[in-house]
Structures are given as structure tokens and as C-alpha cells.
């Protein structure tokens, strides 16, 4: 990690922290740590797969207060970091999208769904190509849509975030509809995946609906609703 004495290309909040700049190695380490958080979430989630309150319990294990922290914005996190800096004069970690609890939980569940389906679809002699491609594409589209929603959440644009979460929910419904087609019911591997996937898809929907509700409440508190 290095401290640059020269002016940077962009004016930003890092200047208030001594113009700290990170090398590629620093960022690779940071990204590895954030990916470890995704794997930690998935580990807890798998352990609690049969628990009816698994979303809340995993959040507690991760150290999150679900109703307060799940849709935490960049500004809130920066306030916490500023308070920590007053007490400690040491290294600090930057805030990025990767630390957002919505990102971590959503990515973890989608990682498990995509990885599981890839193992199933890797057997073309047992899974029709049309089924393999359409379901894989739907999972990837849903993951992409919700990533955009979390980015809007990070920017503090709650109205845009709600719209993007709606698009993610539509794609999730496409996935659910695809899993209800006759060719899934007629294929033992696909049917087994359906049993694995449905609870996770409904958990994703629950997480997103909670965040959307929080966004609406915050927007209403700011006087943004007609």
C-alpha cells in the first residue's frame, strides 16, 4: 500500500484520508476478502437451509441487523468509518459495492444456483440443450439485473433501485416459470434442481421485497412520495 504525494486524476473523498492509493496487489487482496464474505454467507445459508427463518439467522451470523443494515448505503458506511477514524489512527478499508449486505446475500445465493445448474447442464445426454440454455440464461440475467439495483441503492437513488429490483423480480419470475414447465417435471436431474432452487429463489424474492419496502419508507420519510 502506498501514499501518493502527487495529485490524483479525480477529486474524491480519499483526499480527506491522506490521498491513500492502493496498488493492484492491495485491491486483489481486498476483493479476495470480499469474496470470502460471500462464501461465508453461503456456508451459513447451507447450514441453515431447513430453517424457516434462515434469512434472518444468516444475517445475524454475519453480524448484520437485517432491518437496518441490509440496504445500508455508502453514506451510512462512510459515517461509520469516519467515527472509527476518530478512535483509531491506522489503516482503513475503502467502501465498495462488494461490502453491501444485499450484494453479498444475493451474490451468494445466485452463485449456488448457477454452480448447481452448471453441474446439471454439463450432462447433455441427460438434460435437453434447450432447457440447459434457457434456464442458465435466466439465472444470469437475474443476477445482472439485481446487481444494477444494488448499484442504484449504493448511489442513494431509491426510486431507481426500486425499479431495477422490479426488473430483477420479473426475471426471477421467468426462472420460476421455466422451472414449472413439463420438460423439467419429466427430467429427474432438472426436477432435483427445481427442489434445490425453489427455496433459494423465494429467499431472493423476500430479500429484495424487504429492501424495496425500506426504500419506499425512506423515500416517504424524505417527502419524496406524492
C-alpha positions as CSV (number, residue, x, y, z in Angstrom):
1,X,0.0,0.0,0.0
2,X,1.4,3.4,-0.9
3,X,0.6,7.0,-0.1
4,X,0.8,9.2,-3.2
5,X,2.2,12.7,-2.9
6,X,1.0,13.8,-6.4
7,X,-2.4,14.9,-7.3
8,X,-4.8,12.2,-8.5
9,X,-6.8,12.1,-11.6
10,X,-10.1,12.6,-9.8
11,X,-11.1,14.7,-6.8
12,X,-12.8,12.4,-4.2
13,X,-13.3,11.6,-0.6
14,X,-10.0,9.7,-0.5
15,X,-8.2,13.1,-0.3
16,X,-9.6,13.5,3.2
17,X,-7.8,10.3,4.2
18,X,-4.3,11.4,3.2
19,X,-4.6,10.6,-0.5
20,X,-4.2,7.0,0.1
21,X,-3.8,5.0,-3.0
22,X,-3.9,1.2,-3.4
23,X,-1.7,-1.0,-5.6
24,X,-3.1,-3.8,-7.7
25,X,-2.0,-6.2,-5.1
26,X,-3.9,-4.3,-2.4
27,X,-7.1,-4.3,-4.4
28,X,-6.7,-8.0,-5.3
29,X,-6.4,-8.8,-1.6
30,X,-9.4,-6.6,-0.8
31,X,-11.5,-8.4,-3.5
32,X,-10.4,-11.7,-2.2
33,X,-11.6,-10.8,1.3
34,X,-15.0,-9.6,0.0
35,X,-15.3,-12.9,-2.0
36,X,-14.6,-14.7,1.3
37,X,-17.6,-12.9,2.8
38,X,-19.8,-14.3,0.0
39,X,-18.5,-17.8,0.7
40,X,-19.1,-17.3,4.5
41,X,-22.7,-16.2,3.8
42,X,-23.2,-19.3,1.6
43,X,-21.7,-21.6,4.3
44,X,-24.1,-20.3,6.9
45,X,-27.0,-20.4,4.4
46,X,-26.3,-24.0,3.5
47,X,-26.1,-24.9,7.2
48,X,-29.5,-23.3,7.9
49,X,-31.2,-24.5,4.7
50,X,-34.0,-26.2,6.6
51,X,-34.6,-23.3,9.0
52,X,-37.7,-21.3,8.3
53,X,-36.0,-18.1,9.5
54,X,-32.8,-18.7,7.6
55,X,-32.5,-15.3,6.1
56,X,-32.6,-13.5,9.4
57,X,-30.4,-16.1,11.1
58,X,-27.7,-15.9,8.5
59,X,-27.8,-12.1,8.7
60,X,-27.3,-12.4,12.5
61,X,-24.4,-14.8,12.0
62,X,-22.8,-12.3,9.5
63,X,-23.1,-9.6,12.1
64,X,-25.9,-7.7,10.3
65,X,-29.0,-6.2,11.7
66,X,-31.3,-7.1,8.8
67,X,-33.9,-4.4,9.2
68,X,-31.3,-1.7,9.5
69,X,-28.2,-2.9,7.6
70,X,-29.4,-5.0,4.7
71,X,-29.9,-1.9,2.5
72,X,-27.1,0.2,4.0
73,X,-25.9,2.9,1.7
74,X,-22.5,4.2,1.0
75,X,-23.1,7.3,3.0
76,X,-24.1,5.3,6.1
77,X,-21.0,3.2,5.9
78,X,-18.7,6.3,5.4
79,X,-20.2,7.8,8.5
80,X,-19.3,4.7,10.5
81,X,-15.8,4.7,9.0
82,X,-15.4,8.4,9.9
83,X,-16.4,7.6,13.5
84,X,-13.9,4.7,13.6
85,X,-11.1,7.0,12.3
86,X,-11.7,9.3,15.3
87,X,-10.9,6.5,17.6
88,X,-8.2,4.8,15.5
89,X,-5.3,6.1,13.5
90,X,-4.5,3.1,11.4
91,X,-5.2,1.5,8.0
92,X,-8.7,1.6,6.7
93,X,-10.6,-0.4,4.1
94,X,-12.4,1.5,1.3
95,X,-16.1,1.1,0.9
96,X,-17.3,-0.6,-2.3
97,X,-20.4,-2.3,-3.6
98,X,-18.9,-5.6,-2.5
99,X,-19.4,-4.9,1.2
100,X,-23.1,-4.2,0.8
101,X,-25.2,-6.9,2.6
102,X,-27.7,-7.1,-0.2
103,X,-24.9,-7.7,-2.7
104,X,-23.3,-10.3,-0.5
105,X,-26.5,-12.3,0.2
106,X,-27.8,-12.1,-3.4
107,X,-24.5,-13.0,-4.9
108,X,-24.1,-15.9,-2.6
109,X,-27.5,-17.4,-3.4
110,X,-27.1,-16.8,-7.1
111,X,-23.6,-18.4,-7.0
112,X,-25.0,-21.5,-5.5
113,X,-27.9,-21.7,-8.1
114,X,-25.7,-21.1,-11.1
115,X,-23.0,-23.6,-9.9
116,X,-25.6,-26.2,-9.2
117,X,-27.3,-25.8,-12.6
118,X,-23.9,-25.9,-14.4
119,X,-23.2,-29.3,-12.9
120,X,-26.6,-30.5,-14.1
121,X,-26.4,-28.9,-17.5
122,X,-22.9,-30.4,-18.0
123,X,-24.6,-33.7,-18.8
124,X,-26.1,-33.1,-22.3
125,X,-27.1,-36.7,-22.6
126,X,-29.4,-36.3,-19.7
127,X,-30.5,-32.7,-19.9
128,X,-32.0,-31.2,-23.1
129,X,-30.0,-28.4,-24.6
130,X,-33.0,-26.0,-24.8
131,X,-33.7,-26.4,-21.1
132,X,-30.0,-26.1,-20.2
133,X,-29.5,-22.8,-22.1
134,X,-32.8,-21.1,-21.3
135,X,-32.5,-21.7,-17.5
136,X,-28.8,-20.8,-17.4
137,X,-29.6,-17.5,-19.3
138,X,-32.4,-16.6,-17.0
139,X,-30.2,-17.1,-13.9
140,X,-27.5,-14.9,-15.4
141,X,-30.0,-12.2,-16.4
142,X,-31.5,-12.1,-12.9
143,X,-28.1,-11.8,-11.4
144,X,-27.2,-9.0,-13.7
145,X,-30.5,-7.1,-13.0
146,X,-30.1,-7.2,-9.3
147,X,-26.5,-6.0,-9.5
148,X,-27.7,-2.9,-11.2
149,X,-30.4,-2.5,-8.4
150,X,-27.8,-2.7,-5.7
151,X,-25.6,-0.1,-7.5
152,X,-28.6,2.3,-7.5
153,X,-29.0,1.6,-3.9
154,X,-25.4,2.5,-3.3
155,X,-25.9,5.8,-5.1
156,X,-28.8,6.6,-2.8
157,X,-31.3,6.7,-5.7
158,X,-34.1,4.7,-4.0
159,X,-36.6,5.2,-6.8
160,X,-34.3,3.9,-9.4
161,X,-33.3,1.0,-7.1
162,X,-37.0,0.0,-6.7
163,X,-37.5,0.0,-10.5
164,X,-34.4,-2.2,-11.0
165,X,-35.4,-4.5,-8.2
166,X,-38.8,-4.9,-10.0
167,X,-36.9,-5.9,-13.2
168,X,-34.9,-8.4,-11.2
169,X,-38.1,-9.8,-9.8
170,X,-39.6,-10.1,-13.2
171,X,-36.6,-12.1,-14.3
172,X,-36.8,-14.2,-11.2
173,X,-40.4,-15.0,-12.1
174,X,-39.2,-16.1,-15.5
175,X,-36.9,-18.5,-13.8
176,X,-39.7,-19.8,-11.6
177,X,-42.0,-20.2,-14.6
178,X,-39.3,-22.1,-16.5
179,X,-38.9,-24.5,-13.6
180,X,-42.7,-25.2,-13.8
181,X,-42.6,-26.4,-17.5
182,X,-43.3,-30.0,-18.3
183,X,-39.8,-30.8,-19.6
184,X,-38.5,-30.0,-16.1
185,X,-41.0,-32.3,-14.4
186,X,-40.1,-35.1,-16.9
187,X,-36.4,-34.9,-16.2
188,X,-35.1,-36.3,-13.0
189,X,-32.0,-34.1,-12.8
190,X,-33.9,-31.0,-13.6
191,X,-36.6,-31.9,-11.1
192,X,-34.0,-32.4,-8.4
193,X,-32.6,-29.0,-9.2
194,X,-36.0,-27.5,-9.0
195,X,-36.4,-28.8,-5.5
196,X,-33.0,-27.3,-4.6
197,X,-33.7,-23.9,-6.3
198,X,-37.2,-23.0,-5.3
199,X,-36.4,-22.1,-1.6
200,X,-33.4,-20.1,-2.7
201,X,-35.4,-18.2,-5.4
202,X,-38.1,-17.4,-2.9
203,X,-35.5,-16.2,-0.4
204,X,-34.1,-13.9,-3.0
205,X,-37.5,-12.5,-3.6
206,X,-38.0,-12.0,0.1
207,X,-34.7,-10.1,0.5
208,X,-35.5,-7.8,-2.5
209,X,-39.0,-7.1,-1.3
210,X,-37.8,-6.1,2.1
211,X,-35.2,-3.8,0.6
212,X,-37.8,-2.3,-1.8
213,X,-40.1,-1.7,1.2
214,X,-37.3,0.0,3.1
215,X,-36.5,2.2,0.0
216,X,-40.2,3.3,-0.1
217,X,-40.2,4.1,3.6
218,X,-37.0,6.1,3.4
219,X,-38.3,7.9,0.3
220,X,-41.6,8.7,2.1
221,X,-39.8,10.0,5.1
222,X,-37.9,12.4,2.8
223,X,-41.2,13.6,1.4
224,X,-40.4,12.1,-2.0
225,X,-43.8,10.4,-2.5
226,X,-46.8,12.2,-3.9
